[in-house]
Amino acid sequence: MKTEIVTSLKRRATKILAELNKTREPILITQHGRPSAYLVDADDYESMRERMRILEGIARGETAILEKRVYSHDEARRIMRKWLD
């Protein structure tokens, strides 16, 4: 992964963005020698957000199972029928 200091980003933003679009490799931005942010391609960022939403849903489901907050198929049908009638 490439690393850039924040002052380089300020001075060479157009070039850095062009390289990012070409390689699609995230760039670590540092400030005062410490990691500050990651610069990622917009499409890759949206894809990561979608994957995170899916993983969060799976985690909520797993938590519900562990906490026994689940319904059998028949129970779920009975509950849904009340909502839909």
C-alpha positions as CSV (number, residue, x, y, z in Angstrom):
1,M,0.0,0.0,0.0
2,K,1.2,3.4,-0.9
3,T,1.7,6.1,1.8
4,E,1.5,9.9,1.3
5,I,2.0,12.7,3.7
6,V,-0.9,15.1,4.0
7,T,1.2,18.0,2.5
8,S,1.9,15.9,-0.6
9,L,-1.9,15.3,-0.9
10,K,-2.4,19.0,-0.8
11,R,0.2,19.8,-3.4
12,R,-0.3,16.9,-5.8
13,A,-4.0,15.9,-5.3
14,T,-4.7,15.6,-9.0
15,K,-1.8,13.3,-9.7
16,I,-2.5,11.2,-6.6
17,L,-6.1,10.9,-7.5
18,A,-5.2,9.9,-11.1
19,E,-2.9,7.2,-9.7
20,L,-5.6,6.0,-7.4
21,N,-8.1,5.7,-10.2
22,K,-5.5,3.8,-12.3
23,T,-4.3,1.3,-9.6
24,R,-7.3,1.3,-7.3
25,E,-4.9,0.6,-4.5
26,P,-5.8,2.5,-1.3
27,I,-3.4,5.2,-0.1
28,L,-2.5,5.8,3.5
29,I,-2.4,9.5,4.4
30,T,-0.2,10.4,7.3
31,Q,-0.1,13.5,9.3
32,H,2.8,14.3,11.7
33,G,4.1,10.8,11.0
34,R,1.0,9.0,12.1
35,P,-1.8,7.4,10.0
36,S,-4.6,9.9,9.5
37,A,-6.8,8.5,6.8
38,Y,-7.1,6.2,3.8
39,L,-7.8,7.4,0.3
40,V,-9.8,4.8,-1.6
41,D,-11.5,4.7,-5.0
42,A,-15.2,5.8,-4.7
43,D,-16.5,2.5,-6.2
44,D,-14.4,0.4,-3.9
45,Y,-15.6,2.5,-0.9
46,E,-19.3,1.9,-1.8
47,S,-18.6,-1.8,-2.3
48,M,-17.0,-2.0,1.2
49,R,-19.9,-0.2,2.7
50,E,-22.3,-2.7,1.2
51,R,-20.3,-5.6,2.4
52,M,-20.2,-4.1,5.9
53,R,-24.0,-3.7,5.9
54,I,-24.3,-7.4,5.0
55,L,-21.8,-8.5,7.6
56,E,-23.6,-6.4,10.3
57,G,-26.9,-8.1,9.4
58,I,-25.3,-11.5,9.8
59,A,-23.8,-10.5,13.1
60,R,-27.2,-9.3,14.4
61,G,-28.7,-12.6,13.3
62,E,-26.0,-14.6,15.0
63,T,-26.5,-12.5,18.2
64,A,-30.2,-13.2,18.0
65,I,-29.6,-16.9,17.8
66,L,-27.2,-16.9,20.7
67,E,-29.7,-14.9,22.8
68,K,-32.5,-17.2,21.7
69,R,-34.5,-14.4,20.1
70,V,-35.6,-16.5,17.2
71,Y,-38.8,-18.0,16.0
72,S,-39.7,-21.4,14.5
73,H,-41.1,-21.3,10.9
74,D,-44.6,-21.9,12.3
75,E,-44.3,-19.1,14.9
76,A,-43.0,-16.7,12.3
77,R,-45.9,-17.5,10.0
78,R,-48.4,-17.0,12.8
79,I,-46.9,-13.6,13.8
80,M,-46.7,-12.4,10.2
81,R,-50.3,-13.5,9.6
82,K,-51.4,-11.1,12.4
83,W,-49.5,-8.2,10.8
84,L,-50.9,-8.9,7.3
85,D,-54.5,-9.6,8.2
